[in-house]
Amino acid sequence: MELSRSAAPLLEVKDLVKHFRVPGGSLFGSDRSTVRAVDGISFTIAAGETLGLVGESGSGKSTTGRLILRLIEATSGGCTFDGVDVFGLAPDAMRSLRRQMQIIFQDPYGAFNPRMTIGRIIGEALELRGLKTAQERSAETDRLLALVQMPPGISNRYPHEFSGGQRQRIGIARALAVDPRFIVADEPVSALDVSTQAEIVNLLLDLQTRLGLTVLFISHDLSVVRILADRIAVMYGGKILELADTQSLFAHPLQPYTQELLAAIPEPDPSKAHAKRDAAAQAVDITSPSSVGCPYAGRCPYTMDICRTVMPLLEDYSDKITESLEHKAACHKVAGDFSAVGRP
């Protein structure tokens, strides 16, 4: 979808923070430490847009999605959906808003009650939409299953009777049952085999176009996100380190962590794969992000003293990159490179 930077946001996240207190290393667990799962991130998503949120496990991606939907409560920060303060809503108002904001879970089996039939699983959501009679719910269930390319006549079957890919399709149908405007897709293809991944990605593309959905697509796989997303936010250690339109991010990755993620994408050409492995091997394998300065400083091959003490700002470089609608990066090296060479 072609978007301009002036498109009004449907969702706006501002300075979002989630810190978890966890037991420390004492014998009786009395010492506690803080995990900065999400540490002051901001972004917007325009109506009808797909924003990809990428990063490795533990970067804070899934926590971000759950915070937006208030499946867990934020430590601080704000989130507005179509002008409504999501974090300020009372429980009844939040339940009403959740009809417009849905989630597709990573595990296509654990997301279901194994004792409920597919008809009951989807039917519960349809009741929230006001479809009270069994005949209405049955007809709408069949329509939703057809929408996700599932065969008719399966409403009386149970989740364990389906493959992983089929269960994920049913999960998508359940998310669509309340006619949402916004969907958090939390690693929806990571538990599937490669061929099934491609089928689900194509289905999501078709649904996004056909229904005009706004999507936050969470993944660790940039090659998948590239297909689906209009823009991509790269997250590490609870921070967004780069945010750009998809074409610009792949053509001109600025942040060293983004470059590492791109180097990890499988390459069918052996000579190119060797070069990518050499580039990725420059990073030091230290997985615990720093609590001060840039969280990637312990792994970055370009780390300077300032990187360990001062978190760089997420600065806009879109005017310095050809044909870029948006390109922001948080990196002291990037800021110095652009300043030193005086790029136009």
ABEGO torsion letter per residue (X at the ends): XBBBAABBBABBBBGBBBBBBBBBABAAGABBBBBBABBGBBBBBBBGBBBBBBEBBGAGAAAAAAAAAGABBBABEBBBBGGBBAAABBAAAAAAAAAABBBBBABAAAABBAABBAAAAAAAAAAAAGBABAAAAAAAAAAAAAAAGBBBGAAABBAAABBAAAAAAAAAAAAAAAGBABBBBBGAAAABBAAAAAAAAAAAAAAAAAAGBBBBBBBABAAAAAAABABBBBBBGGBBABBBBAAAAAABBABAAAAAAAAABBBABAAAAAAAAAAAAABBBBABBBABEBAAAAABAABBAAAAABBBBBBBAAAABBGBABBBBBBAAAAAAAAAAGBX
